[in-house]
Amino acid sequence: MTTHSDRRQAGSNTTVPRGAILGNARPPTTVQRRRALESDRRRAVLRRLLDADEDERIPVQTLAGVLADAEDDPTIVTTLLELRQRIYVSLCRTHLPLLESCGLVAYDRERGVVSRGRDLPAIKSDLEGDPVDGNAPAEPA
């Protein structure tokens, strides 16, 4: 049995991520926040958007390139191009729709760009202590 993560809105060619409620102005729940932040890639996307200008639209290809450069391991047989392609697909199919359904990003599939979502500032403090940022508190010995 195939499970589809997206469904078509009746009478439209627009795909609506599962769990998204159109016109929903509620901030993400604790469970949605936790799920959004459990992936290194999603956290990296959110940090990149927080670092960008408020109205800046970032092409998905640019995000994939930045993430691939950060994840690249020269000892692995996968080429950087293959890694970028894998990351691009995972962003488009998994990560960006999930972040969009939480209101953390605005994802324009037709143009292939991402911008800040209405609820992104609400999780800024959750990302500040992230070990990737180098601001994580020292662990007790």
Secondary structure, 3 states (H helix, E strand, C coil): CCCCCEEECCCCCCEEECCCCCCCCCCCCHHHHHHHHCCHHHHHHHHHHHHCCCCCCEEHHHHHHHHHHHHCCCCCCCCHHHHHHHHHHHHHHHHHHHHHHCCCEEEECCCCEEEECCCHHHHHHHHHCCHHHCCCCCCCC
